[in-house]
């Protein structure tokens, strides 16, 4: 594959335009009548009855019936079908629908399900699918293969497609380089609107989906963009340099995909140019890719906070067990630490057994308050709402919230305690403990994620362990320590 920048440099000399390769095909129309028989109109998911029909046909080895059932489905629904049926039927289903298992289906398929299917395919079959796919989708399919399998698949591909995928694989995971598409249109700025329109009408080798044309200089660096609506409404004689928008958001090729999504959200982008270290145009990212990123990152942070791993129901069982057990093992250590604090005040608890009844209230409310603050902080960090310029304001804000919650809940529990136990000193100790642990929870929930972020550690991964330790350990210490100070017995 001739590099994009090389083609543009050649075209700059003769006044013609340059564009990326076109691998896209139009999706065939769907038979709505047959399609409605398989989809639930309420939530747009495949009906259980339809899945049972497919499963029964597979068990009967009736491949013609399987094909007839699946053929009317949209590629995304076929991908859903592979996820919804039991694993034992996936390989037979793939063999039964053969030519329906195209690049669009593979691109929409769950990562774990796709990985299982790819393992069952021959390298030349995987290579054929990859050549039909957008570069970013092909990379997503190939990147999880073993090194040996990757090389076997790449060896079966056409040289230009292999070079594109090898280039993408050289970038870090979850970076713009992995995400970007190499199907774009780039033209020199000396062309007129008429030149560009004529070319786009006449060219048979043109990207099928694009929202803007990138304008580049002789060194293939983007200098502006032209939206299609501008091009179609401008007089033919107007130079592109006069209608193009020079201010644009450029995406460095090594930028993390989460930061890419934030830029799209902040600047309301439809597409954006991706540039290498020298500032040359190497690809584009479109909003449809970013939607997937936002969904993935939002779910990922929530799952990391809970220690549930990737949380994918298609994830292999041994991997899920290992992930969750490791997290629970860490939490077991924090529980032992908290219990050791309780052991320090064993004599106090022995003198007044009521303390054992009230302890879980202090630590439980502290833990819940800390979880609220921690979740808000992690989200604010992920969306760039919380930066170094407003860190102190965030800390003060959470201190006031924690103080108010501590006083409100503490007074309520103190009055309840007084009604039940008729012990004003015990009620006072409970009030002070809840206030102190609420403030501790609020400050821990904001300071711990901030500290981890400063250390370049993902706060979504490790905040929960530290915050839980602080609220449990100090919660017990505050309550039992105050009980010891005030000599409750």
C-alpha positions as CSV (number, residue, x, y, z in Angstrom):
1,X,0.0,0.0,0.0
2,X,1.4,3.3,-1.1
3,X,1.6,5.6,1.9
4,X,-1.1,8.4,2.0
5,X,1.4,11.2,2.4
6,X,3.4,9.9,-0.7
7,X,0.4,10.0,-2.9
8,X,-0.5,13.5,-1.8
9,X,3.0,14.8,-2.5
10,X,2.7,13.4,-6.0
11,X,-0.8,14.8,-6.5
12,X,0.3,18.2,-5.3
13,X,2.5,18.5,-8.4
14,X,-0.2,17.6,-10.9
15,X,-3.2,19.3,-9.3
16,X,-5.3,16.1,-8.7
17,X,-6.6,14.9,-5.4
18,X,-5.8,12.1,-3.0
19,X,-8.0,9.8,-1.0
20,X,-7.8,6.7,1.2
21,X,-8.8,3.2,0.0
22,X,-12.5,2.1,0.0
23,X,-13.2,-1.2,1.6
24,X,-16.8,-0.4,2.5
25,X,-19.9,-2.0,0.9
26,X,-23.5,-1.0,1.2
27,X,-25.6,-3.2,3.6
28,X,-28.3,-5.0,1.6
29,X,-31.9,-4.1,2.4
30,X,-33.6,-6.0,5.2
31,X,-36.9,-7.9,4.7
32,X,-38.9,-6.1,7.4
33,X,-41.6,-8.7,7.6
34,X,-39.2,-11.6,8.2
35,X,-37.0,-9.4,10.4
36,X,-39.9,-8.6,12.8
37,X,-40.4,-12.3,13.4
38,X,-37.0,-12.5,15.0
39,X,-36.8,-9.1,16.8
40,X,-38.7,-8.0,19.9
41,X,-40.2,-4.6,19.0
42,X,-40.0,-3.4,22.6
43,X,-36.3,-3.6,23.2
44,X,-35.0,-4.4,19.7
45,X,-33.4,-7.7,20.8
46,X,-33.7,-11.2,19.3
47,X,-36.7,-13.1,20.6
48,X,-36.0,-16.2,22.8
49,X,-38.3,-18.1,20.4
50,X,-36.2,-17.2,17.4
51,X,-33.0,-18.2,19.2
52,X,-34.6,-21.6,20.1
53,X,-35.5,-22.1,16.4
54,X,-31.9,-21.5,15.4
55,X,-30.6,-23.8,18.1
56,X,-33.1,-26.6,17.1
57,X,-32.0,-26.3,13.5
58,X,-28.4,-26.6,14.5
59,X,-29.1,-29.6,16.7
60,X,-30.8,-31.2,13.7
61,X,-27.9,-30.3,11.5
62,X,-30.3,-28.5,9.1
63,X,-27.9,-25.9,7.7
64,X,-30.3,-24.7,5.1
65,X,-32.9,-23.9,7.8
66,X,-30.3,-22.1,9.9
67,X,-29.3,-20.0,6.9
68,X,-32.9,-19.1,6.0
69,X,-33.5,-18.0,9.6
70,X,-30.4,-15.8,9.9
71,X,-30.2,-14.4,6.4
72,X,-32.8,-11.6,6.9
73,X,-31.0,-10.2,10.0
74,X,-29.0,-7.0,10.1
75,X,-25.2,-7.7,10.7
76,X,-25.4,-6.3,14.2
77,X,-28.3,-8.7,15.0
78,X,-26.3,-11.6,13.6
79,X,-23.5,-10.6,16.0
80,X,-26.0,-10.5,18.9
81,X,-27.1,-14.0,17.9
82,X,-23.6,-15.4,18.3
83,X,-23.4,-13.8,21.8
84,X,-26.9,-15.1,22.9
85,X,-26.6,-18.8,21.9
86,X,-24.6,-21.3,23.9
87,X,-20.9,-21.5,23.2
88,X,-21.2,-25.0,21.8
89,X,-23.4,-23.8,18.9
90,X,-21.2,-20.9,17.8
91,X,-18.8,-22.8,15.6
92,X,-21.7,-24.8,13.9
93,X,-23.6,-21.6,13.3
94,X,-20.5,-20.0,11.7
95,X,-20.2,-22.9,9.3
96,X,-23.9,-22.9,8.5
97,X,-24.2,-19.2,7.5
98,X,-20.7,-19.0,5.9
99,X,-21.0,-16.0,3.5
100,X,-23.2,-14.1,6.0
101,X,-20.4,-14.1,8.5
102,X,-18.8,-11.0,6.9
103,X,-16.7,-8.1,8.1
104,X,-19.7,-6.1,9.3
105,X,-20.8,-9.0,11.6
106,X,-17.3,-9.5,13.0
107,X,-16.9,-5.8,13.6
108,X,-20.1,-5.7,15.8
109,X,-19.3,-8.9,17.7
110,X,-18.4,-9.1,21.3
111,X,-14.6,-9.3,21.8
112,X,-14.6,-12.6,23.6
113,X,-17.1,-14.3,21.3
114,X,-15.1,-13.0,18.2
115,X,-11.9,-14.3,19.7
116,X,-13.4,-17.8,20.1
117,X,-14.6,-17.8,16.5
118,X,-11.4,-16.5,15.1
119,X,-9.5,-19.3,16.9
120,X,-11.7,-21.8,14.9
121,X,-11.0,-20.2,11.6
122,X,-8.0,-20.8,9.3
123,X,-5.5,-18.0,8.9
124,X,-6.6,-17.4,5.2
125,X,-10.2,-17.1,6.3
126,X,-9.3,-14.5,9.0
127,X,-7.2,-12.6,6.5
128,X,-10.1,-12.5,4.0
129,X,-12.4,-11.1,6.7
130,X,-9.7,-8.5,7.8
131,X,-9.2,-7.3,4.2
132,X,-12.9,-6.4,4.0
133,X,-13.0,-4.5,7.3
134,X,-12.0,-1.0,8.2
135,X,-8.5,-0.9,9.6
136,X,-9.5,-0.2,13.2
137,X,-12.0,-3.1,13.1
138,X,-9.5,-5.5,11.6
139,X,-6.9,-4.5,14.2
140,X,-9.5,-5.2,17.0
141,X,-10.0,-8.7,15.6
142,X,-6.3,-9.5,15.1
143,X,-4.7,-7.8,18.1
144,X,-5.8,-10.5,20.6
145,X,-4.3,-13.4,18.6
146,X,-1.1,-15.0,19.7
147,X,2.0,-13.7,18.0
148,X,2.3,-16.8,15.9
149,X,-1.3,-16.6,14.8
150,X,-1.0,-12.9,14.1
151,X,1.9,-13.5,11.7
152,X,0.1,-16.4,10.0
153,X,-2.9,-14.1,9.3
154,X,-0.8,-11.2,8.2
155,X,1.2,-13.4,5.8
156,X,-2.1,-14.3,4.0
157,X,-3.1,-10.6,3.5
158,X,-2.4,-8.3,0.6
159,X,0.8,-6.3,1.1
160,X,-1.0,-2.9,1.4
161,X,-3.6,-4.2,3.9
162,X,-0.9,-6.0,5.9
163,X,1.2,-2.8,6.1
164,X,-1.8,-0.8,7.4
165,X,-2.5,-3.3,10.1
166,X,1.1,-3.7,11.1
167,X,1.4,0.0,11.4
168,X,-1.7,0.2,13.6
169,X,-0.5,-2.7,15.8
170,X,2.7,-0.7,16.4
171,X,0.8,1.9,18.4
172,X,-0.2,1.4,22.1
173,X,-3.4,-0.3,22.9
174,X,-6.4,2.0,23.4
175,X,-4.6,4.8,21.5
176,X,-5.8,6.9,18.6
177,X,-3.4,5.0,16.3
178,X,-5.3,1.8,17.0
179,X,-8.7,3.5,16.7
180,X,-8.2,5.6,13.6
181,X,-9.4,4.8,10.1
182,X,-7.2,5.2,7.1
183,X,-10.1,5.8,4.8
184,X,-10.2,9.6,4.3
185,X,-9.9,12.2,1.7
186,X,-7.0,14.7,1.6
187,X,-6.5,17.3,-1.0
188,X,-4.0,20.1,-1.7
189,X,-5.3,23.6,-0.9
190,X,-4.6,25.1,-4.4
191,X,-7.7,23.2,-5.8
192,X,-11.0,24.9,-6.4
193,X,-14.4,23.7,-5.2
194,X,-15.2,22.7,-8.7
195,X,-12.1,20.6,-9.0
196,X,-12.9,18.7,-5.9
197,X,-16.6,18.1,-6.8
198,X,-15.7,16.8,-10.2
199,X,-13.2,14.4,-8.8
200,X,-15.5,13.1,-6.1
201,X,-18.3,12.5,-8.7
202,X,-16.0,10.8,-11.2
203,X,-13.7,8.7,-8.9
204,X,-14.6,5.1,-8.4
205,X,-12.1,4.6,-5.7
206,X,-13.4,6.9,-3.0
207,X,-14.2,6.4,0.7
208,X,-17.9,5.9,1.0
209,X,-18.4,7.5,4.4
210,X,-16.9,10.9,5.2
211,X,-18.2,14.2,6.6
212,X,-15.3,16.5,5.7
213,X,-12.4,16.8,3.4
214,X,-9.0,17.4,4.9
215,X,-6.8,20.1,3.3
216,X,-3.1,19.4,3.5
217,X,0.1,21.3,2.7
218,X,3.0,19.8,0.6
219,X,4.4,18.0,3.6
220,X,1.0,16.3,4.2
221,X,0.2,18.3,7.3
222,X,-3.4,19.2,7.8
223,X,-4.0,23.0,7.4
224,X,-7.8,23.0,7.4
225,X,-11.0,21.1,6.7
226,X,-14.0,21.6,4.4
227,X,-17.4,20.2,5.4
228,X,-19.4,18.6,2.6
229,X,-22.2,21.1,3.1
230,X,-19.8,24.0,2.5
231,X,-18.4,22.4,-0.6
232,X,-21.8,21.8,-2.2
233,X,-23.0,25.3,-1.5
234,X,-19.9,27.3,-2.6
235,X,-19.4,28.5,-6.2
236,X,-17.2,26.2,-8.3
237,X,-14.6,28.8,-8.9
238,X,-13.8,29.5,-5.2
239,X,-10.5,28.1,-4.0
240,X,-10.7,25.6,-1.2
241,X,-8.3,27.8,0.7
242,X,-11.1,30.4,0.9
243,X,-13.8,28.2,2.3
244,X,-11.9,25.8,4.5
245,X,-11.9,26.1,8.3
246,X,-8.4,26.6,9.4
247,X,-9.0,26.0,13.1
248,X,-9.3,22.3,13.8
249,X,-8.8,19.8,16.5
250,X,-5.9,17.5,15.8
251,X,-5.6,14.1,17.5
252,X,-2.0,12.9,18.2
253,X,-1.6,9.3,17.2
254,X,-0.5,8.2,20.6
255,X,-3.3,9.9,22.5
256,X,-5.3,7.6,24.8
257,X,-8.8,6.8,23.5
258,X,-10.5,8.2,26.6
259,X,-8.9,11.6,26.0
260,X,-10.0,11.3,22.3
261,X,-13.6,10.9,23.5
262,X,-13.3,13.9,25.8
263,X,-12.1,16.1,22.9
264,X,-15.0,14.9,20.7
265,X,-17.5,15.7,23.5
266,X,-15.9,19.1,24.4
267,X,-15.7,20.4,20.9
268,X,-18.8,18.6,19.4
269,X,-16.7,16.9,16.7
270,X,-18.1,14.7,13.9
271,X,-14.6,13.7,12.8
272,X,-11.1,14.7,13.5
273,X,-7.7,14.3,11.8
274,X,-5.0,12.1,13.4
275,X,-1.5,13.2,13.1
276,X,1.9,11.6,13.7
277,X,4.8,13.1,15.7
278,X,5.8,15.1,12.6
279,X,2.3,16.6,12.3
280,X,1.5,14.6,9.2
281,X,-2.0,13.4,8.5
282,X,-2.2,9.6,9.0
283,X,-5.9,8.9,9.6
284,X,-9.2,10.1,10.9
285,X,-11.4,9.3,13.9
286,X,-15.2,9.6,13.5
287,X,-17.9,10.0,16.0
288,X,-19.3,6.5,15.6
289,X,-16.0,5.1,17.0
290,X,-16.1,7.6,19.9
291,X,-19.6,6.4,20.9
292,X,-18.2,2.9,21.5
293,X,-15.3,4.4,23.5
294,X,-17.6,6.4,25.8
295,X,-19.7,3.3,26.4
296,X,-16.7,1.1,27.1
297,X,-14.9,3.6,29.4
298,X,-18.0,4.4,31.4
299,X,-18.7,0.7,32.0
300,X,-15.1,0.0,32.6
301,X,-14.7,2.6,35.4
302,X,-17.8,1.4,37.2
303,X,-16.6,-2.2,37.0
304,X,-13.1,-1.4,38.2
305,X,-14.5,0.4,41.2
306,X,-16.3,-2.7,42.2
307,X,-13.4,-5.1,41.4
308,X,-15.6,-7.1,39.0
309,X,-13.0,-7.1,36.2
310,X,-14.3,-6.5,32.7
311,X,-17.7,-7.6,33.8
312,X,-18.4,-9.3,30.4
313,X,-20.7,-12.3,30.7
314,X,-18.8,-13.8,27.7
315,X,-15.5,-13.6,29.5
316,X,-14.0,-17.0,30.2
317,X,-15.0,-18.3,33.6
318,X,-11.4,-19.0,35.0
319,X,-10.4,-15.4,34.1
320,X,-13.4,-14.0,35.9
321,X,-12.8,-16.1,39.0
322,X,-9.1,-15.0,39.1
323,X,-10.0,-11.3,38.8
324,X,-12.7,-11.3,41.4
325,X,-10.9,-13.5,43.8
326,X,-7.8,-11.3,43.7
327,X,-9.9,-8.2,44.5
328,X,-11.7,-10.0,47.3
329,X,-8.4,-11.2,48.7
330,X,-7.2,-7.6,48.9
331,X,-10.4,-6.6,50.6
332,X,-10.0,-9.5,53.1
333,X,-6.7,-7.8,54.1
334,X,-8.5,-4.5,54.8
335,X,-11.1,-6.4,56.8
336,X,-8.5,-8.0,59.0
337,X,-6.9,-4.6,59.6
338,X,-10.2,-3.2,60.7
339,X,-10.9,-6.1,63.0
340,X,-7.5,-5.7,64.6
341,X,-8.6,-2.2,65.6
342,X,-11.7,-3.7,67.2
343,X,-9.4,-6.1,69.1
344,X,-7.6,-3.3,70.7
345,X,-10.8,-2.2,72.5
346,X,-11.9,-5.7,73.4
347,X,-12.1,-4.8,77.1
348,X,-14.2,-1.8,76.4
349,X,-16.7,-3.8,74.3
350,X,-16.8,-6.4,77.0
351,X,-17.9,-3.8,79.6
352,X,-20.6,-2.4,77.3
353,X,-21.9,-5.0,74.7
354,X,-24.1,-2.3,73.2
355,X,-21.0,-0.9,71.5
356,X,-20.9,-4.0,69.3
357,X,-24.4,-3.3,68.2
358,X,-23.7,0.3,67.2
359,X,-20.3,-0.1,65.6
360,X,-21.6,-1.3,62.2
361,X,-23.8,1.8,61.9
362,X,-20.7,4.1,62.2
363,X,-18.6,2.2,59.7
364,X,-21.4,1.4,57.3
365,X,-22.6,5.0,57.0
366,X,-19.0,6.1,56.6
367,X,-18.5,3.6,53.8
368,X,-21.6,4.6,52.0
369,X,-20.7,8.3,52.2
370,X,-17.2,7.6,51.0
371,X,-18.5,5.6,48.0
372,X,-20.6,8.5,46.9
373,X,-17.7,11.0,47.1
374,X,-15.2,8.6,45.5
375,X,-17.6,7.9,42.6
376,X,-18.1,11.6,41.9
377,X,-14.4,12.3,42.1
378,X,-13.3,9.4,39.8
379,X,-15.9,10.5,37.3
380,X,-14.8,14.2,37.5
381,X,-11.2,13.1,36.9
382,X,-12.2,10.9,34.0
383,X,-14.2,13.7,32.3
384,X,-11.6,16.5,33.1
385,X,-14.1,18.3,35.3
386,X,-11.6,18.1,38.2
387,X,-8.3,19.6,37.4
388,X,-5.4,21.2,39.3
389,X,-7.2,24.6,39.0
390,X,-10.3,23.6,41.0
391,X,-8.9,20.8,43.3
392,X,-9.0,22.9,46.5
393,X,-12.6,24.0,45.7
394,X,-13.6,20.4,45.3
395,X,-11.9,19.4,48.7
396,X,-13.7,22.2,50.6
397,X,-17.0,21.4,48.9
398,X,-16.8,17.7,50.0
399,X,-15.8,18.8,53.5
400,X,-18.9,20.8,53.9
401,X,-21.1,18.1,52.4
402,X,-19.5,15.5,54.7
403,X,-19.9,17.7,57.8
404,X,-23.5,18.4,57.1
405,X,-24.3,14.7,56.5
406,X,-22.4,13.8,59.7
407,X,-24.3,16.2,61.8
408,X,-27.7,15.4,60.3
409,X,-27.3,11.6,60.5
410,X,-25.4,11.7,63.8
411,X,-28.1,13.7,65.6
412,X,-30.8,11.3,64.2
413,X,-28.9,8.3,65.5
414,X,-28.0,9.9,68.8
415,X,-31.7,10.6,69.5
416,X,-32.6,7.1,68.5
417,X,-29.9,5.7,70.8
418,X,-31.1,7.9,73.7
419,X,-34.7,6.6,73.2
420,X,-33.6,3.0,73.1
421,X,-30.8,2.8,75.7
422,X,-31.5,5.9,77.9
423,X,-27.7,6.7,78.0
424,X,-26.9,10.2,77.1
425,X,-23.1,9.6,77.2
426,X,-23.4,6.7,74.7
427,X,-25.6,8.9,72.5
428,X,-23.0,11.7,72.6
429,X,-20.2,9.3,71.7
430,X,-22.2,8.0,68.8
431,X,-22.9,11.5,67.5
432,X,-19.2,12.5,67.6
433,X,-18.1,9.2,66.0
434,X,-20.6,9.6,63.1
435,X,-19.5,13.2,62.5
436,X,-15.8,12.4,62.5
437,X,-16.2,9.3,60.3
438,X,-18.4,11.2,57.9
439,X,-15.7,13.9,57.5
440,X,-13.1,11.2,57.2
441,X,-15.2,9.5,54.5
442,X,-15.7,12.7,52.5
443,X,-12.0,13.7,52.6
444,X,-10.9,10.1,51.9
445,X,-13.3,9.8,48.9
446,X,-11.8,12.9,47.3
447,X,-8.1,12.9,48.4
448,X,-7.3,9.2,47.7
449,X,-8.4,9.3,44.0
450,X,-6.6,12.7,43.6
451,X,-3.4,11.3,45.1
452,X,-3.5,8.2,42.9
453,X,-4.1,10.3,39.9
454,X,-1.1,12.4,40.7
455,X,1.0,9.2,41.0
456,X,-0.3,8.2,37.5
457,X,-2.3,5.3,39.0
458,X,-5.8,4.8,37.6
459,X,-8.0,5.9,40.6
460,X,-10.8,3.7,39.3
461,X,-8.7,0.6,39.9
462,X,-7.4,1.0,43.4
463,X,-9.4,3.8,45.2
464,X,-12.0,1.4,46.7
465,X,-9.5,-0.6,48.7
466,X,-7.9,2.5,50.3
467,X,-11.2,4.3,50.9
468,X,-12.8,1.2,52.5
469,X,-9.7,0.8,54.7
470,X,-9.9,4.4,55.9
471,X,-13.7,4.4,56.7
472,X,-13.7,1.0,58.4
473,X,-10.5,1.3,60.4
474,X,-11.0,4.9,61.5
475,X,-14.7,4.4,62.0
476,X,-14.0,1.7,64.6
477,X,-11.2,3.7,66.1
478,X,-13.3,6.9,66.4
479,X,-16.3,5.1,68.1
480,X,-14.4,2.7,70.3
481,X,-11.7,5.3,71.1
482,X,-14.3,7.8,72.2
483,X,-16.0,5.2,74.3
484,X,-12.7,4.5,76.0
485,X,-12.0,8.2,76.6
486,X,-15.4,8.8,78.1
487,X,-15.1,5.5,80.1
488,X,-18.4,4.1,79.0
489,X,-19.3,0.9,80.9
